[in-house]
């Protein structure tokens, strides 16, 4: 399980993930149709975005560049802006879904990664 951090309304850093097979080797993304980021928000709403393959598909690295609309669209990423950290921190579960034809494979397959969204003191 990996933990990623964002402050409320930030669009950096880019989320980069290495998709690994159970034996620890990079998952080969050659010829895949799509890779989706799924974030289960603490509200129970699913936030989904398309990811890109970063570099060689043989390395299994995917990325997502956050955009301003991720904070204002529907559904939107959220923190508790009225509370300072750490109480203003929300943890959302994340997974990455690889689609190839009719085949689907989800990473990680034994847990979830965590996205921690922290309140930003300068954006009151």
PADOZA-842676 format. One record per residue (C-alpha): residue in one letter; residue number from 0; y, x, z. Coordinates in Angstrom, 1 decimal. Each point is the difference from the previous one (the first is absolute). Layout:
N
pt roke: a	pati: NUM	py: Y	px: X	pz: Z;
...
//
This chain:
124
pt roke: x	pati: 0	py: 0.0	px: 0.0	pz: 0.0;
pt roke: x	pati: 1	py: 3.4	px: 1.3	pz: -1.0;
pt roke: x	pati: 2	py: 3.3	px: -1.1	pz: 1.4;
pt roke: x	pati: 3	py: 3.2	px: -0.2	pz: -2.1;
pt roke: x	pati: 4	py: 3.5	px: -0.5	pz: 1.3;
pt roke: x	pati: 5	py: 3.1	px: -1.7	pz: -1.5;
pt roke: x	pati: 6	py: 3.3	px: -1.0	pz: 1.6;
pt roke: x	pati: 7	py: 1.3	px: -3.5	pz: -0.8;
pt roke: x	pati: 8	py: 1.3	px: -0.2	pz: -3.6;
pt roke: x	pati: 9	py: -0.8	px: 3.6	pz: -0.9;
pt roke: x	pati: 10	py: -1.4	px: 0.7	pz: -3.5;
pt roke: x	pati: 11	py: -1.2	px: 3.5	pz: 0.7;
pt roke: x	pati: 12	py: -2.4	px: 1.7	pz: 0.6;
pt roke: x	pati: 13	py: -2.3	px: -1.0	pz: -2.9;
pt roke: x	pati: 14	py: -3.3	px: -1.2	pz: 1.3;
pt roke: x	pati: 15	py: -2.7	px: 2.4	pz: -1.3;
pt roke: x	pati: 16	py: -3.7	px: -0.4	pz: 0.8;
pt roke: x	pati: 17	py: -3.1	px: 2.0	pz: -1.0;
pt roke: x	pati: 18	py: -2.8	px: -2.4	pz: -0.6;
pt roke: x	pati: 19	py: -3.2	px: 1.6	pz: 1.2;
pt roke: x	pati: 20	py: -3.6	px: -0.9	pz: -0.5;
pt roke: x	pati: 21	py: -2.3	px: -0.3	pz: 3.1;
pt roke: x	pati: 22	py: -1.1	px: 3.6	pz: -0.5;
pt roke: x	pati: 23	py: 3.7	px: 1.2	pz: 0.2;
pt roke: x	pati: 24	py: 0.4	px: 0.8	pz: -3.7;
pt roke: x	pati: 25	py: 2.9	px: -1.5	pz: -2.0;
pt roke: x	pati: 26	py: -0.7	px: -3.3	pz: -1.7;
pt roke: x	pati: 27	py: 0.2	px: 0.4	pz: -3.8;
pt roke: x	pati: 28	py: 2.6	px: -2.5	pz: -1.3;
pt roke: x	pati: 29	py: -0.7	px: 0.7	pz: -3.7;
pt roke: x	pati: 30	py: 0.1	px: -3.2	pz: -1.9;
pt roke: x	pati: 31	py: 0.9	px: -2.4	pz: 2.9;
pt roke: x	pati: 32	py: 2.0	px: -3.1	pz: -1.0;
pt roke: x	pati: 33	py: 2.1	px: -0.2	pz: 3.2;
pt roke: x	pati: 34	py: 0.5	px: 1.2	pz: 3.5;
pt roke: x	pati: 35	py: 1.6	px: -2.4	pz: 2.5;
pt roke: x	pati: 36	py: 1.6	px: 0.6	pz: 3.3;
pt roke: x	pati: 37	py: -0.7	px: -2.8	pz: 2.5;
pt roke: x	pati: 38	py: 2.0	px: -0.2	pz: 3.2;
pt roke: x	pati: 39	py: -1.0	px: -2.7	pz: 2.5;
pt roke: x	pati: 40	py: 3.2	px: -0.7	pz: 1.8;
pt roke: x	pati: 41	py: -0.1	px: -0.8	pz: 3.7;
pt roke: x	pati: 42	py: 1.0	px: -3.6	pz: -1.0;
pt roke: x	pati: 43	py: -3.3	px: -0.3	pz: -1.8;
pt roke: x	pati: 44	py: 1.7	px: 0.0	pz: -3.4;
pt roke: x	pati: 45	py: -1.4	px: 2.4	pz: -2.7;
pt roke: x	pati: 46	py: 2.5	px: 2.4	pz: -1.7;
pt roke: x	pati: 47	py: -1.5	px: 1.3	pz: -3.2;
pt roke: x	pati: 48	py: 1.4	px: 2.5	pz: -2.5;
pt roke: x	pati: 49	py: -1.4	px: 2.0	pz: -3.0;
pt roke: x	pati: 50	py: -0.5	px: 3.8	pz: 0.7;
pt roke: x	pati: 51	py: 0.1	px: 2.8	pz: -2.5;
pt roke: x	pati: 52	py: -2.4	px: 2.8	pz: -0.5;
pt roke: x	pati: 53	py: 1.7	px: 3.3	pz: 0.9;
pt roke: x	pati: 54	py: -1.0	px: 3.1	pz: -2.0;
pt roke: x	pati: 55	py: -3.6	px: 0.4	pz: -1.3;
pt roke: x	pati: 56	py: -2.2	px: -3.1	pz: 0.5;
pt roke: x	pati: 57	py: -2.7	px: 2.4	pz: 1.1;
pt roke: x	pati: 58	py: 1.9	px: 0.7	pz: 3.2;
pt roke: x	pati: 59	py: 0.0	px: -3.6	pz: 1.2;
pt roke: x	pati: 60	py: 3.7	px: 0.0	pz: 1.0;
pt roke: x	pati: 61	py: 2.0	px: -3.2	pz: -0.2;
pt roke: x	pati: 62	py: 3.6	px: -0.8	pz: 0.9;
pt roke: x	pati: 63	py: 2.5	px: -2.8	pz: 0.6;
pt roke: x	pati: 64	py: 3.8	px: 0.4	pz: -0.1;
pt roke: x	pati: 65	py: 1.6	px: -2.5	pz: 2.4;
pt roke: x	pati: 66	py: 2.9	px: -2.0	pz: -1.5;
pt roke: x	pati: 67	py: 2.8	px: -1.9	pz: 1.7;
pt roke: x	pati: 68	py: -1.6	px: -3.4	pz: -1.0;
pt roke: x	pati: 69	py: -3.0	px: 0.9	pz: 2.2;
pt roke: x	pati: 70	py: 2.3	px: -0.7	pz: 3.0;
pt roke: x	pati: 71	py: 1.7	px: -3.2	pz: -1.3;
pt roke: x	pati: 72	py: -2.6	px: -1.6	pz: -2.4;
pt roke: x	pati: 73	py: -2.7	px: -2.4	pz: 0.9;
pt roke: x	pati: 74	py: -2.1	px: 1.2	pz: 1.7;
pt roke: x	pati: 75	py: 2.1	px: 2.7	pz: 1.5;
pt roke: x	pati: 76	py: -0.8	px: 3.0	pz: 2.2;
pt roke: x	pati: 77	py: 1.4	px: -0.6	pz: 3.5;
pt roke: x	pati: 78	py: 0.7	px: 1.8	pz: 3.3;
pt roke: x	pati: 79	py: 1.6	px: -1.5	pz: 3.1;
pt roke: x	pati: 80	py: 3.6	px: 1.1	pz: -0.7;
pt roke: x	pati: 81	py: 1.3	px: -1.5	pz: 3.2;
pt roke: x	pati: 82	py: -2.0	px: 2.4	pz: 2.1;
pt roke: x	pati: 83	py: 0.4	px: 3.7	pz: 0.2;
pt roke: x	pati: 84	py: -3.1	px: 2.2	pz: -0.6;
pt roke: x	pati: 85	py: -2.8	px: 0.0	pz: 1.2;
pt roke: x	pati: 86	py: 0.2	px: -3.7	pz: 0.7;
pt roke: x	pati: 87	py: 1.6	px: -0.5	pz: -3.4;
pt roke: x	pati: 88	py: -3.0	px: 1.4	pz: -1.7;
pt roke: x	pati: 89	py: -2.5	px: -2.2	pz: -1.9;
pt roke: x	pati: 90	py: -3.4	px: 1.2	pz: -1.2;
pt roke: x	pati: 91	py: -1.4	px: -1.5	pz: -3.2;
pt roke: x	pati: 92	py: -3.6	px: 0.7	pz: -1.3;
pt roke: x	pati: 93	py: -0.3	px: 1.5	pz: -3.5;
pt roke: x	pati: 94	py: -2.7	px: 0.5	pz: -2.6;
pt roke: x	pati: 95	py: -0.2	px: 1.1	pz: -3.7;
pt roke: x	pati: 96	py: -2.0	px: -1.9	pz: -2.5;
pt roke: x	pati: 97	py: -1.3	px: 1.6	pz: -3.2;
pt roke: x	pati: 98	py: -0.8	px: -2.4	pz: -2.9;
pt roke: x	pati: 99	py: -2.1	px: 1.2	pz: -2.9;
pt roke: x	pati: 100	py: -1.3	px: -2.8	pz: -2.3;
pt roke: x	pati: 101	py: -1.8	px: -2.4	pz: 2.3;
pt roke: x	pati: 102	py: -0.5	px: 2.7	pz: 2.6;
pt roke: x	pati: 103	py: 2.1	px: 0.1	pz: 3.2;
pt roke: x	pati: 104	py: 0.0	px: 2.8	pz: 2.6;
pt roke: x	pati: 105	py: 2.2	px: 0.0	pz: 3.1;
pt roke: x	pati: 106	py: 1.2	px: 3.1	pz: 2.0;
pt roke: x	pati: 107	py: -0.5	px: 0.8	pz: 2.7;
pt roke: x	pati: 108	py: -3.2	px: -2.0	pz: 0.2;
pt roke: x	pati: 109	py: -0.6	px: 0.6	pz: 3.8;
pt roke: x	pati: 110	py: 3.4	px: -0.7	pz: 1.5;
pt roke: x	pati: 111	py: 3.7	px: -0.6	pz: -1.0;
pt roke: x	pati: 112	py: 2.9	px: 2.3	pz: -0.4;
pt roke: x	pati: 113	py: 3.1	px: -1.0	pz: 2.1;
pt roke: x	pati: 114	py: 3.6	px: -0.4	pz: -1.2;
pt roke: x	pati: 115	py: 2.4	px: 0.3	pz: 2.9;
pt roke: x	pati: 116	py: 3.4	px: -1.5	pz: -0.7;
pt roke: x	pati: 117	py: 2.6	px: 1.0	pz: 2.6;
pt roke: x	pati: 118	py: 3.3	px: -1.6	pz: 0.7;
pt roke: x	pati: 119	py: 2.9	px: 2.1	pz: -1.3;
pt roke: x	pati: 120	py: 2.8	px: 0.6	pz: 2.5;
pt roke: x	pati: 121	py: 2.6	px: 0.5	pz: -2.7;
pt roke: x	pati: 122	py: -0.6	px: -3.3	pz: -1.8;
pt roke: x	pati: 123	py: 0.8	px: -2.4	pz: 2.7;
//
